[in-house]
């Protein structure tokens, strides 16, 4: 084998190695970016869930007046859940992360305060939350329930689902 052939072979190995390293770096960078993106959504979750009383998270009942006052915080939580479901559908989050989030979402939605708030929000925002509605269909709300929760916040001039639109 001539020196030129040896150098050519070494050059081919070096090129192949360089391509392999670049591909590995690209894969690693993509994984890191996905993890950072998922972490940013986890941080949003922590911020939103901190505004909801621990009693609601424990599955305990909360008074209707308190439930009404907390509706904007529940709305924010539902909006994040809808976004997470949308991102899963678009393939933007990993299957493992989605399974964890889905378990958390369905677990929270089975708690009485979350279920009541979701039923009310879903009723009042009838064209929104398509992806969350698919994952967790809301229970029907009677007109009396909707009206009794609508009036207190709106009459005080606070932001509600109905007066934001």
For each residue, the residues with C-beta under 8 A, 3 or more apart:
1: 5 6
2: 5 6
3: 6 7
4: 7 8
5: 1 2 8 9
6: 1 2 3 9 10
7: 3 4 10 11
8: 4 5 11 12
9: 5 6 12 13
10: 6 7 13 14
11: 7 8 14 15
12: 8 9 15 16
13: 9 10 16 17
14: 10 11 17 18
15: 11 12 18 19
16: 12 13 19 20
17: 13 14 20 21
18: 14 15 21 22
19: 15 16 22 23
20: 16 17 23 24
21: 17 18 24 25
22: 18 19 25 26
23: 19 20 26 27
24: 20 21 27 28
25: 21 22 28 29
26: 22 23 29 30
27: 23 24 30 31
28: 24 25 31 32
29: 25 26 32 33
30: 26 27 33 34
31: 27 28 34 35
32: 28 29 35 36
33: 29 30 36 37
34: 30 31 37 38 92 93 94
35: 31 32 38 39
36: 32 33 39 40
37: 33 34 40 41 92 93
38: 34 35 41 42 93 94 97
39: 35 36 42 43
40: 36 37 43 44
41: 37 38 44 45 80 83 84 87 93
42: 38 39 45 46
43: 39 40 46 47
44: 40 41 47 48 80
45: 41 42 48 49 77 80
46: 42 43 49 50
47: 43 44 50 51
48: 44 45 51 52 73 76 77 80
49: 45 46 52 57 77
50: 46 47
51: 47 48 70 73 76
52: 48 49 56 57 70 73 74 77 113
53: 56 57 62 66 70 113
54: 57 58
55: 58 60 61 62 113
56: 52 53 59 60 62 70 111 112 113 114
57: 49 52 53 54 108 111
58: 54 55 111
59: 56 110 111 112
60: 55 56 112 113
61: 55 112 113
62: 53 55 56 66 67 70 113
63: 66 67
64: 67 68 148 149
65: 68 69 152
66: 53 62 63 69 70
67: 62 63 64 70 71 113 116 117 149
68: 64 65 71 149 152 153
69: 65 66 152 153
70: 51 52 53 56 62 66 67 73 74 113 117
71: 67 68 74 75 117 120 121 149 153 160 161
72: 75 76 158 159 160 161
73: 48 51 52 70 76 77
74: 52 70 71 77 78 113 114 117 118 121
75: 71 72 78 79 117 121 125 161
76: 48 51 72 73 79 80
77: 45 48 49 52 73 74 80 81 108 114
78: 74 75 81 82 117 118 121 129 132
79: 75 76 82 83 129
80: 41 44 45 48 76 77 83 84
81: 77 78 84 85 105 132 135 136
82: 78 79 85 86 128 129 130 131 132
83: 41 79 80 86 87 131
84: 41 80 81 87 88 93 98 101 105
85: 81 82 88 89 105 131 132 134 135
86: 82 83 89 90 131
87: 41 83 84 90 92 93
88: 84 85 91 92 93 98 101 102
89: 85 86 131
90: 86 87
91: 88
92: 34 37 87 88
93: 34 37 38 41 84 87 88 97 98 101
94: 34 38 97 98
95: 98 99
96: 99 100
97: 38 93 94 100 101
98: 84 88 93 94 95 101 102
99: 95 96 102 103
100: 96 97 103 104
101: 84 88 93 97 98 104 105
102: 88 98 99 105 106 135
103: 99 100 106 107
104: 100 101 107 108
105: 81 84 85 101 102 108 109 132 135 136
106: 102 103 109 110 135 136
107: 103 104 110 111
108: 57 77 104 105 111 114
109: 105 106 114 115 118 136
110: 59 106 107 114 115
111: 56 57 58 59 107 108 114 115
112: 56 59 60 61 115 116
113: 52 53 55 56 60 61 62 67 70 74 116 117
114: 56 74 77 108 109 110 111 117 118
115: 109 110 111 112 118 119 139
116: 67 112 113 119 120
117: 67 70 71 74 75 78 113 114 120 121
118: 74 78 109 114 115 121 122 136 138 139
119: 115 116 122 123 138 139 140 141 145
120: 71 116 117 123 124 141 145 146 149
121: 71 74 75 78 117 118 124 125 129 138 161
122: 118 119 125 126 129 133 138 141
123: 119 120 126 138 140 141 146
124: 120 121 146 150 161 162
125: 75 121 122 128 129 161
126: 122 123
127:
128: 82 125
129: 78 79 82 121 122 125 132 133
130: 82 133 134
131: 82 83 85 86 89 134 135
132: 78 81 82 85 105 129 135 136
133: 122 129 130 136 137 138
134: 85 130 131 137
135: 81 85 102 105 106 131 132
136: 81 105 106 109 118 132 133
137: 133 134
138: 118 119 121 122 123 133 141
139: 115 118 119
140: 119 123
141: 119 120 122 123 138 145 146
142: 145 146
143: 146 147
144: 147 148
145: 119 120 141 142 148 149
146: 120 123 124 141 142 143 149 150
147: 143 144 150 151
148: 64 144 145 151
149: 64 67 68 71 120 145 146 152 153
150: 124 146 147 153 154 160 162
151: 147 148 154 155
152: 65 68 69 149 155 156
153: 68 69 71 149 150 156 158 159 160
154: 150 151 157 158 160 162 163
155: 151 152
156: 152 153
157: 154
158: 72 153 154
159: 72 153 163 164
160: 71 72 150 153 154 163 164
161: 71 72 75 121 124 125 164 165
162: 124 150 154 165
163: 154 159 160
164: 159 160 161
165: 161 162
